Amino acid sequence: MRAGLLAGLLNIGDSQSFQTEPKAHPASELYIDEQFYHSLRFRHSFDKHAQPHAPYTAPMSSAKGSYFYLDCHTVLSNLCARPEVDD
């Protein structure tokens, strides 16, 4: 599982959308694989499904995946500070 996730993270930059459509979306500070993104604990008030994302094909997987492209401030300011406290 970890090797597949790491390979997927490394492959985002080589994804088809980067190669065929370089202007598909603006450059971002973070490109986060969807599995890792959905594992993050965000505040309830943050709509994580409304954030910008794009498709890519992970190596070692026949299923299409996606990645989220965000700035650091958006992610860090919306993470829960402590697991036992939820805002």
N, C-alpha and C positions, 0 to 999 in steps of 0.2 A: 504493500500500500504506500509506504513512504517513498520508495523508489519511483513508483508511478507518479505520485504527486510532484516530486522534485523534477522529474522529467517533464511533466506538464508545465510547471512554472518556468523552466528553462526554455521551453518551446514557444511560449507566448510571443516572444520577440520575433520568432521565425514563422509566425502563423501566416496563413494564406491572406488574411485581411491586411496585414502589414505589407506583404509583398505585392499584391495585386492592386490594392487601393491605399496608397500611402497617405491620402487625405481623408480616409474614412472617418477619422475623429482627430481632435487636437492632441498634441503631445501632453502627457501627464506625468506627474511625479511617481505614481504607483500604478502598477499593472498587477492585479491580484486574481489568481485562479479562483473560479467560482466555488470550489469545495472549501478552500481555505477561507475565502470571504464569508461564506455562510457559517463557518465555524466560529467566527468572531462574535463576541457578545456586545452588541450595540444597545444603546438606550432605546426604550420602547418608543420614544417620540421620533426617532430617526427612521425614515422609510427606506430601508436598505434595498428594497425591490425597485425603487424609482431611480436608482443611481445608474449612470451610463455604463453600458457593457457592450461587448462585441463577441462574435463567435470565433472559435479556432478549433482545430483538430489536434488533440494531444497525441504524442507518439505512442506507442504501446496501448492504444485504445481505438476501437472502431467507432465509438460514440463521439458525437460532436460535443464540444464543451464550450464554455464561454469564460471571459475574463472581465473584470471590472477595472475601469481606468478612472482614478480619482487623485485628488491632491492630498498631501499628508494631513493638512489641517482638518479636512472633512472627516477623515478616518479617526484621527486621534481625538478630536473634540467630541466625537459621538460614541466612543468606546465607554463601557461601564468602568468606573474606576476600580471597583472591587467586586468580585463575584457575589458576595453576600449582600451588596447594596445595589438596588436597581432604581434608576431615576425615571 
